[in-house]
């Protein structure tokens, strides 16, 4: 996992590859399938790592390449605090 991760709202053209799926999909398509409203879509948070693309997206499984292995000594925990988003 890269040392720096940026949390931002998704942008047009962003792609995400949730674990247990065959391929990456556009974030817009994933949110449409999730039936997210326009207001929700606009502010949907993602985490981006330089050179790796999206490594996290609220409500979706972490890509297999970025899952912490069992017994890992270090991991990143992203938690959304109610009322903050």
C-alpha positions in Angstrom: 0.0 0.0 0.0 1.3 3.4 -0.9 2.3 5.8 2.0 -0.1 8.6 0.9 -3.8 8.2 0.3 -6.1 11.1 -0.7 -9.8 11.1 0.2 -11.8 13.0 -2.4 -15.2 12.9 -4.2 -15.2 10.7 -7.2 -14.7 12.3 -10.6 -16.0 11.6 -14.1 -14.0 8.8 -15.6 -12.9 7.2 -12.3 -12.9 3.4 -12.4 -13.0 1.0 -9.4 -12.5 -2.7 -9.2 -14.3 -4.1 -6.1 -13.1 -7.4 -4.8 -14.9 -10.4 -6.1 -15.8 -8.8 -9.4 -14.6 -9.7 -12.9 -13.3 -6.3 -13.9 -13.1 -2.6 -13.0 -16.2 -0.5 -13.7 -16.8 3.2 -14.0 -17.8 4.7 -10.6 -20.8 6.3 -12.3 -22.1 2.9 -13.3 -21.5 1.4 -9.8 -23.4 4.2 -8.2 -26.3 3.9 -10.7 -26.5 0.2 -9.9 -26.6 1.1 -6.2 -29.5 3.5 -7.0 -27.6 6.4 -5.4 -29.5 9.7 -5.9 -27.9 12.6 -7.8 -27.1 14.4 -4.5 -25.5 11.3 -3.1 -23.5 10.6 -6.3 -22.1 14.1 -6.3 -20.4 13.8 -2.9 -19.5 10.0 -2.9 -16.1 9.6 -1.3 -13.2 7.6 -2.7 -9.6 7.1 -1.7 -6.8 7.5 -4.3 -3.2 6.4 -4.1 -0.6 7.8 -6.5 0.1 5.2 -9.2 -2.6 2.9 -8.0 -5.8 4.7 -8.8 -8.9 4.2 -6.5 -8.1 2.0 -3.6 -11.3 2.5 -1.6 -14.9 3.6 -2.3 -17.6 4.0 0.3 -19.9 1.0 0.5 -17.9 -1.3 -1.9 -15.5 -4.1 -1.2 -11.8 -3.1 -1.2 -9.9 -4.3 -4.3 -8.2 -7.6 -3.7 -4.8 -6.1 -4.4 -5.3 -3.7 -1.4 -6.9 -6.0 1.2 -4.8 -6.5 4.3 -3.7 -10.1 4.5 -4.7 -12.1 7.6 -2.3 -11.3 10.5 -1.0 -8.1 8.9 0.8 -5.8 11.3 -0.4 -2.6 9.5 -3.6 -1.6 7.8 -5.5 1.5 7.0 -9.0 1.8 8.6 -11.3 4.4 7.0 -14.3 5.3 9.1 -17.1 7.8 8.2 -18.3 9.8 11.2 -22.1 10.4 11.1 -22.9 13.9 10.3 -19.5 14.7 8.8 -20.4 14.0 5.2 
